[in-house]
Amino acid sequence: MNKRTAALGLLLLAFAPVSAMAQSELNGANTAWILTATALVLFMTLPGLSLFYGGLVRSKNILSILMQCFAVACLASLIWLVLGYSLSFGEGNAWIGDTSRVLFSGMGEDSLAGDIPESLFSLFQMTFAVITPALIIGAFAERMKFSAVLIFSTLWLFGVYFPICHWVWGGGWMSAMGVLDFAGGIVVHITAGVAALVAALVLGPRDGFPKTAMPPHNMTMTVTGAGMLWVGWFGFNGGSALAANGDASMAMLVTHISAAAGSLAWMTMEWVKFSRPSVLGIVTGMVAGLGTITPASGFVGPGGALVIGLSAGVVCFYATQAMKRVFKVDDSLDVFPVHGVGGILGTLLAGIFASTELGVFSGQGFADGVESIGQQFGIQTIGVVAAIAYTAVVTFVLLKVTGVVTSGLRVSREEELIGLDITHHEEEGYKL
């Protein structure tokens, strides 16, 4: 049984009458761990992702990208409170939740989701809703109106994130089918990556792309953010066990192995192809390794994590090269080739390495019920294809709607040349 599905069953007890809830007792150890994990996941967005993205843009747009990350985090948090949690984890039907938990209705100090406070469960899930639209920002960095970013992010959460979250983790049709997604390969990385690709195509490239070089303005900042992402990812994956147990510790172990393998694989590919390893390459490989292990982190063992991490470094490296050099798509900060491709790869590989048939590379029984690699791989493929198709279509429509509301998605060419820090916020990131 999927760990998230099991957790959902426990969560539903919180929606039952008091007599049923009374049968569950608060587990202090589990509560303490999920409190820590929640802080770690928020740390991934603020400041981790903010600094990682901030260093990658040009200096004239540093405040703009930080502002977008910060504002989206605040916006997503309030939307989650008002309706997002209810639509994602309310009982509802196979496609969407209900409105029974609007404004966290019925949630008190003593309400439990399994053996942790329901307030904590909802807060932990909120941090996932925060980071997912924040990831998309990297695709249209340096050229989208701030008003359009806020409106699109709001519509996208309702149109894409909440439904797919319910499908996979909220008892929806993917959960019933048996799709394995421990910590967000489909829910976070595929949705954000595909949305990023669609956004990059709809907005078009930055002025001067691909002929004008647009190197990161502060790699020190990017490496600092990358380190925060790595540490925060322990909460992202380890916390998804929703308990302080062997599943959580194994998820953290395989997360670390995949990140290290992805870093060295990307660095090696770059070294061979361009005769020198770059700092940007090794940290991007780390993110690829982390994103790719995410859906499989609760189902695979260390051997499987090694293969997944190495695969992530190689596949995502070539995907990034193809996006820029072959297809000429200006996904500014490589959201689709890293998160989208990584999420697809990891979700598919979860169906292979969760099996107990592969010896040292197997999941060692973590994914109960996975007996046939072929059958599970087929289920994973259906989940991946459905998520890609749904996200692409809805994202395209929402971008068009946003463009109508904001009289165009893009800033003017003059504003783009000057930089969004001055033109949108009347501030400068640096005064040297």
Helices and strands as residue ranges (DSSP letters): H 3-13, H 18-21, H 28-43, I 44-49, H 50-56, G 59-61, H 62-79, I 80-84, H 85-89, G 102-104, E 112-113, E 116-117, H 118-136, G 137-139, H 146-156, I 157-161, H 162-169, H 173-177, I 185-190, H 191-203, H 219-238, G 239-241, H 246-274, H 279-293, G 294-296, H 302-321, I 322-326, H 335-335, I 336-340, H 341-353, G 359-361, H 373-405, H 413-418, H 420-425
